[in-house]
Amino acid sequence: MRESGLSLFEAVVALGILSVASISILLTYDDAWSFFKKGENAIEQQQSVRTAFDKLNLDLQLAGFNYNPDGDSARNDEQVEAAFDTAIVIRADFDAQDATASATPETAMAGGAFESVSIDNSEIVAYVLAKPDGSSTGSLVFNADVKDTPRDGVVETVTLTNVALVHNNPPYALYRVSLNNDTTQWGSSDFFVRTLLAENINSVAFRYYDGSGTQINSTYNLTTISDDIGGAESTTALAQRKNVRRIEMDLVGLTRDPDIIWRDPNDTNPATRRYRKFQLRGDVTPRNVGKVGVADLVN
């Protein structure tokens, strides 16, 4: 009886066909997985940047709220304490709706130069980019009465180090930085309380406008801070910050991972041009800027 079966040639051909089919399936799976990861990467990036942007937007909406509750003309507090092209420092009575928090430690800070204090150090807030490992070499400098309890009416120079005011080495992390209510920490790094809002940030930028719609930081050169309004106490800088009525903000995030088959035609930086970017722009008109409380009547 003649036995049937595959010849060596037929077996080799069958094995080849099986190999080709297996490779095709694997390639299809790999493409599908890569597509899925790209989508997941983009969604994760967008959610992170959107959350940070929303927090920034909410804080800017409240900028200057209740900063001078009794209309004291001698008060040296500012609604916008610093206005850089790539960072901002504002103050606002963020805890005004909380009966306990709104008085603690504000009550202890009053009774010196000012009988009424509605904003504590933790309600003086900066938004700024920095490397998460602390390697950024820039310094954000502004002036505010934050050293003494009760407040004595004398402003101190506040220097927030290890930040990036020129965005020439992304990616960065976006931080919300407030000051410590424990004034014994003055002069130490613990005087600054950094809250991480988002990682993989390419840049953040601000444009400031007065009541007539004229851009105050008109040169808007993001490669230097020499032309920025900043946080100095000069007559010009004080007047510019006092005239801020509208703020435009621009936040650009990066995907967590690069896309090896794509290149951003508008990005000349080799470190980031293969990263997908997500840009959010907003326009905020804080309702409280330019407003003060009613001065106490003296009999």
Backbone torsions as a table, in degrees:
resi	resn	phi	psi	omega
1	MET	NA	134.4	-175.8
2	ARG	-83.6	126.6	179.1
3	GLU	-82.1	141.6	178.1
4	SER	-106.7	156.1	179.8
5	GLY	168.0	-178.5	-179.2
6	LEU	-87.5	137.5	173.0
7	SER	-76.7	167.4	178.5
8	LEU	-59.5	-40.1	179.7
9	PHE	-62.8	-45.5	-179.8
10	GLU	-63.8	-37.4	179.6
11	ALA	-65.8	-40.3	178.9
12	VAL	-64.5	-43.0	179.1
13	VAL	-62.6	-44.3	179.7
14	ALA	-63.0	-41.3	178.9
15	LEU	-64.6	-37.9	177.9
16	GLY	-64.0	-44.3	178.9
17	ILE	-62.2	-42.4	179.0
18	LEU	-62.8	-39.2	-179.9
19	SER	-65.5	-44.0	179.3
20	VAL	-62.1	-42.6	179.2
21	ALA	-64.2	-41.0	-179.9
22	SER	-65.0	-43.4	179.0
23	ILE	-63.1	-41.0	179.3
24	SER	-61.8	-41.9	179.1
25	ILE	-64.2	-43.0	-179.5
26	LEU	-65.0	-41.1	178.7
27	LEU	-64.5	-40.9	177.9
28	THR	-62.9	-42.4	178.8
29	TYR	-64.2	-41.7	-179.2
30	ASP	-64.4	-42.0	177.3
31	ASP	-62.7	-42.4	-179.9
32	ALA	-64.8	-40.6	179.5
33	TRP	-66.6	-41.5	178.5
34	SER	-63.2	-41.4	178.9
35	PHE	-63.8	-41.3	178.7
36	PHE	-63.3	-45.1	-179.0
37	LYS	-63.9	-38.0	177.7
38	LYS	-62.5	-43.8	178.4
39	GLY	-64.2	-43.4	178.8
40	GLU	-63.7	-41.6	179.0
41	ASN	-59.5	-46.4	-178.2
42	ALA	-67.4	-41.5	-179.5
43	ILE	-64.4	-44.3	179.2
44	GLU	-59.9	-43.7	179.5
45	GLN	-62.2	-46.9	-177.5
46	GLN	-64.0	-40.4	179.4
47	GLN	-64.4	-43.9	-178.8
48	SER	-64.1	-47.8	-178.8
49	VAL	-66.7	-39.7	-180.0
50	ARG	-63.1	-42.5	179.5
51	THR	-62.7	-44.0	179.2
52	ALA	-65.7	-40.8	-179.6
53	PHE	-63.8	-41.3	179.5
54	ASP	-63.5	-39.6	178.5
55	LYS	-65.6	-44.1	177.1
56	LEU	-59.8	-44.9	-179.2
57	ASN	-61.3	-44.2	-179.4
58	LEU	-63.7	-42.8	-179.9
59	ASP	-65.1	-41.6	-179.8
60	LEU	-66.0	-32.3	177.2
61	GLN	-60.1	-32.5	-177.5
62	LEU	-92.4	-1.5	-175.1
63	ALA	-48.9	127.0	175.8
64	GLY	84.2	-1.6	-176.9
65	PHE	-61.9	123.4	173.5
66	ASN	59.7	31.0	-175.8
67	TYR	-75.1	-24.4	179.7
68	ASN	-134.4	76.0	-168.8
69	PRO	-65.6	-26.5	-177.6
70	ASP	-107.7	10.8	177.6
71	GLY	62.7	31.0	-178.7
72	ASP	-70.5	115.0	-177.1
73	SER	-68.4	-17.5	-179.8
74	ALA	-87.2	-5.5	-176.5
75	ARG	-67.4	131.1	-178.0
76	ASN	-98.4	7.9	176.4
77	ASP	-69.4	149.1	177.3
78	GLU	-122.0	147.6	176.2
79	GLN	-71.0	-42.0	171.8
80	VAL	-112.3	105.9	-175.1
81	GLU	-79.3	-27.8	177.5
82	ALA	-152.4	140.0	-177.7
83	ALA	-133.2	87.2	175.5
84	PHE	-95.2	160.3	176.8
85	ASP	-64.6	-27.4	-174.8
86	THR	-122.5	14.5	178.2
87	ALA	-162.6	158.3	179.5
88	ILE	-146.5	146.6	174.6
89	VAL	-126.8	124.1	-180.0
90	ILE	-128.3	165.4	170.7
91	ARG	-130.9	147.2	178.6
92	ALA	-163.6	154.1	178.4
93	ASP	-82.8	73.8	-173.9
94	PHE	-65.3	-26.9	-176.8
95	ASP	-102.6	22.9	-175.3
96	ALA	-59.9	-27.6	-177.3
97	GLN	-82.9	-6.5	179.9
98	ASP	-103.4	112.8	-174.0
99	ALA	-59.3	-36.5	-178.6
100	THR	-81.4	-50.7	-176.5
101	ALA	-64.0	-32.1	-177.2
102	SER	-70.4	-15.7	-179.8
103	ALA	-107.8	-7.8	-176.3
104	THR	-124.4	116.2	6.9
105	PRO	-98.8	20.4	-175.7
106	GLU	-55.1	-39.7	-179.1
107	THR	-60.0	-38.8	179.8
108	ALA	-70.0	-25.3	-178.6
109	MET	-83.0	-10.7	179.8
110	ALA	-92.1	169.4	176.5
111	GLY	94.7	-3.8	175.2
112	GLY	-95.4	-104.4	177.1
113	ALA	-74.6	-24.3	-176.1
114	PHE	-129.8	134.7	-179.8
115	GLU	-77.2	-22.3	-179.3
116	SER	-127.6	125.8	175.6
117	VAL	-128.3	121.2	-177.4
118	SER	-109.9	-9.9	-177.4
119	ILE	-125.8	121.2	177.9
120	ASP	-92.5	179.3	-175.7
121	ASN	-61.7	-33.3	-178.1
122	SER	-70.4	-11.2	179.0
123	GLU	-101.1	10.9	168.1
124	ILE	-100.5	111.3	-164.2
125	VAL	-123.5	133.0	175.1
126	ALA	-113.3	142.0	169.6
127	TYR	-113.6	123.1	-173.3
128	VAL	-156.6	153.1	175.8
129	LEU	-94.7	153.0	177.4
130	ALA	-163.0	157.6	171.9
131	LYS	-72.6	134.4	-178.6
132	PRO	-60.8	-25.1	-179.2
133	ASP	-86.0	4.4	177.5
134	GLY	80.1	13.5	-175.1
135	SER	-86.8	-5.3	177.4
136	SER	-64.6	141.7	-171.0
137	THR	-106.6	-0.5	-178.4
138	GLY	-80.9	165.5	177.5
139	SER	-134.1	130.9	175.1
140	LEU	-97.6	118.8	-174.7
141	VAL	-118.5	130.1	173.3
142	PHE	-147.7	177.9	-176.4
143	ASN	-126.6	134.3	179.8
144	ALA	-160.6	154.3	178.8
145	ASP	-83.9	89.8	-171.4
146	VAL	-133.4	-3.4	-170.4
147	LYS	-85.0	-32.6	-169.6
148	ASP	-114.8	149.8	172.7
149	THR	-127.9	116.6	-0.2
150	PRO	-71.1	166.2	-179.3
151	ARG	-67.2	138.9	-172.7
152	ASP	-104.8	2.7	178.3
153	GLY	81.8	7.6	179.8
154	VAL	-111.4	126.1	-179.1
155	VAL	-82.3	145.3	174.5
156	GLU	-110.0	155.9	174.6
157	THR	-83.0	118.3	-178.9
158	VAL	-102.7	125.1	-177.1
159	THR	-121.8	110.5	176.5
160	LEU	-96.2	111.5	-174.6
161	THR	-93.3	174.2	176.3
162	ASN	56.9	46.0	176.2
163	VAL	-123.0	168.5	-178.4
164	ALA	-116.8	100.7	176.8
165	LEU	-91.9	-15.0	170.6
166	VAL	-117.8	122.1	-172.0
167	HIS	-94.6	76.1	-177.5
168	ASN	-112.3	7.3	-178.3
169	ASN	-148.3	55.4	178.6
170	PRO	-70.6	163.1	10.3
171	PRO	-86.3	157.9	178.3
172	TYR	-124.3	178.2	170.4
173	ALA	-114.7	145.5	177.1
174	LEU	-95.4	127.0	-178.8
175	TYR	-118.3	145.2	166.3
176	ARG	-104.6	115.3	-173.9
177	VAL	-113.8	125.7	174.6
178	SER	-117.4	173.7	-179.1
179	LEU	-102.2	158.3	-175.9
180	ASN	-84.7	133.6	176.5
181	ASN	-74.2	-15.8	175.3
182	ASP	-81.9	96.4	-173.6
183	THR	-69.6	-9.6	174.8
184	THR	-69.9	-14.2	178.5
185	GLN	-85.7	-1.6	179.0
186	TRP	-54.8	134.3	179.3
187	GLY	91.6	-6.0	179.1
188	SER	-114.0	165.8	178.9
189	SER	-66.1	-23.2	-179.9
190	ASP	-72.0	-8.2	176.7
191	PHE	-70.2	-16.9	179.4
192	PHE	-107.2	131.6	179.8
193	VAL	-110.8	106.9	-176.4
194	ARG	-96.3	129.6	175.3
195	THR	-117.5	118.7	-180.0
196	LEU	-73.8	125.1	179.0
197	LEU	-103.1	-38.3	-178.4
198	ALA	-161.1	144.5	174.8
199	GLU	-104.4	174.9	178.8
200	ASN	55.5	52.8	178.2
201	ILE	-103.5	133.7	179.0
202	ASN	-84.5	-44.4	-176.7
203	SER	-166.4	159.8	170.1
204	VAL	-140.8	141.9	-176.8
205	ALA	-148.6	152.9	-177.2
206	PHE	-132.3	139.8	170.5
207	ARG	-118.4	134.7	-176.0
208	TYR	-113.5	135.7	-177.1
209	TYR	-127.4	147.4	175.9
210	ASP	-88.5	-174.8	-175.9
211	GLY	-65.1	-21.6	179.3
212	SER	-90.9	-0.5	179.8
213	GLY	89.3	8.4	178.5
214	THR	-83.3	131.9	179.9
215	GLN	-71.5	124.8	-176.4
216	ILE	-77.7	-45.6	176.0
217	ASN	-88.1	67.2	-168.1
218	SER	-68.7	-29.6	-179.3
219	THR	-70.7	-40.3	171.9
220	TYR	48.7	56.0	178.9
221	ASN	-99.0	106.2	-173.9
222	LEU	-79.9	-0.7	179.8
223	THR	-93.4	-1.6	-179.9
224	THR	-153.3	157.4	175.7
225	ILE	-106.8	3.5	-175.8
226	SER	-64.9	-24.9	-179.5
227	ASP	-100.1	3.7	-176.8
228	ASP	-74.7	154.5	173.7
229	ILE	-63.1	-45.9	174.2
230	GLY	71.1	-155.1	-176.6
231	GLY	-126.6	21.4	-178.1
232	ALA	-71.4	163.7	-179.3
233	GLU	-99.4	18.6	177.6
234	SER	-66.8	157.2	-179.2
235	THR	-58.7	-41.9	-178.8
236	THR	-65.4	-48.7	-178.3
237	ALA	-63.7	-41.0	178.2
238	LEU	-61.2	-43.6	-179.8
239	ALA	-66.2	-39.2	179.7
240	GLN	-64.2	-45.6	179.5
241	ARG	-66.4	-36.8	179.8
242	LYS	-65.7	-26.8	-177.4
243	ASN	-88.7	-2.4	179.7
244	VAL	-65.1	126.9	178.4
245	ARG	-126.3	-19.3	179.7
246	ARG	-145.8	144.0	-177.8
247	ILE	-130.5	126.2	171.5
248	GLU	-100.6	138.3	-179.3
249	MET	-129.0	149.6	-175.9
250	ASP	-138.6	116.3	-178.0
251	LEU	-122.2	125.8	-177.9
252	VAL	-120.5	119.6	177.8
253	GLY	-101.7	161.2	177.3
254	LEU	-117.2	149.4	172.5
255	THR	-64.9	156.8	-179.1
256	ARG	-65.0	-36.5	-177.1
257	ASP	-120.6	150.9	177.8
258	PRO	-74.9	160.8	174.6
259	ASP	-106.6	107.3	-170.5
260	ILE	-71.8	-14.0	-179.4
261	ILE	-108.1	15.8	-178.1
262	TRP	-138.4	147.9	177.2
263	ARG	-138.7	131.2	179.6
264	ASP	-72.7	115.1	-176.7
265	PRO	-68.8	-15.6	-178.4
266	ASN	-99.7	1.2	-177.3
267	ASP	-112.5	117.3	-179.4
268	THR	-93.6	-1.8	-178.5
269	ASN	-84.4	115.5	-179.0
270	PRO	-59.0	-26.2	-176.3
271	ALA	-74.1	-22.2	-174.0
272	THR	-127.3	-4.9	-171.2
273	ARG	-71.9	-13.1	175.6
274	ARG	-98.0	6.6	176.5
275	TYR	-96.7	134.5	172.3
276	ARG	-69.0	146.9	-175.8
277	LYS	-122.3	150.0	179.9
278	PHE	-131.5	117.5	-173.5
279	GLN	-111.3	134.1	175.4
280	LEU	-123.9	133.5	178.2
281	ARG	-124.9	144.3	180.0
282	GLY	-145.5	163.5	-178.6
283	ASP	-135.4	117.9	-175.4
284	VAL	-119.8	131.8	172.4
285	THR	-116.4	91.4	-178.1
286	PRO	-59.6	128.7	-174.7
287	ARG	-70.7	-19.1	-171.5
288	ASN	-100.4	-11.2	-177.9
289	VAL	-66.0	138.6	-179.0
290	GLY	85.9	1.5	-177.8
291	LYS	-115.0	144.9	176.7
292	VAL	-130.5	167.2	177.2
293	GLY	-74.0	176.1	179.3
294	VAL	-85.5	128.0	-179.2
295	ALA	-64.1	142.8	178.2
296	ASP	-64.1	141.4	176.1
297	LEU	-85.3	132.3	-179.3
298	VAL	-109.0	123.1	-179.7
299	ASN	-76.2	NA	NA
